[in-house]
């Protein structure tokens, strides 16, 4: 039986603004095999920026 972490690993999203702020989320490896990029709020920069998946 496969673990749920095999299909949905925990990934760290780092801000592209250079502030060092991160979000932690899970992603579905079957539907999104490439690296995730989300536009989220960075409280250090006080604006919405792109967050890219870090491995």
C-alpha positions as CSV (number, residue, x, y, z in Angstrom):
1,X,0.0,0.0,0.0
2,X,1.4,3.4,-1.0
3,X,1.8,6.2,1.5
4,X,-0.1,9.4,0.9
5,X,3.3,11.3,1.0
6,X,4.3,9.5,-2.2
7,X,1.5,11.0,-4.2
8,X,1.2,14.3,-2.3
9,X,4.6,15.4,-1.1
10,X,5.1,18.5,1.1
11,X,6.8,21.3,-0.8
12,X,8.3,24.6,0.2
13,X,7.4,27.7,-1.8
14,X,10.0,30.5,-1.7
15,X,9.3,34.1,-2.6
16,X,10.9,35.5,-5.7
17,X,11.1,39.0,-4.2
18,X,14.2,37.9,-2.3
19,X,12.8,38.4,1.2
20,X,13.3,34.8,2.2
21,X,9.6,34.3,3.1
22,X,8.2,30.8,2.5
23,X,4.9,28.9,2.4
24,X,4.6,25.2,3.0
25,X,1.9,23.2,1.0
26,X,1.3,19.9,-0.6
27,X,1.0,19.1,-4.3
28,X,-0.4,16.3,-6.4
29,X,2.6,14.8,-8.2
30,X,0.3,13.0,-10.8
31,X,-1.4,16.2,-12.0
32,X,1.6,18.6,-11.5
33,X,4.8,16.8,-12.2
34,X,6.8,20.0,-12.9
35,X,7.7,22.6,-10.3
36,X,4.8,24.7,-8.9
37,X,4.6,28.5,-9.2
38,X,1.9,30.3,-7.3
39,X,1.2,34.0,-6.9
40,X,0.7,34.7,-3.2
41,X,1.1,37.5,-0.7
42,X,4.5,38.2,0.7
43,X,4.1,40.1,4.1
44,X,7.7,41.2,4.2
45,X,7.5,42.9,0.7
46,X,3.8,43.8,1.4
47,X,2.6,42.8,-2.1
48,X,1.7,39.8,-4.1
49,X,4.6,38.1,-5.8
50,X,5.4,34.7,-7.4
51,X,6.4,31.9,-5.2
52,X,8.4,29.0,-6.7
53,X,8.8,25.5,-5.5
54,X,12.0,24.7,-3.8
55,X,13.5,21.2,-3.5
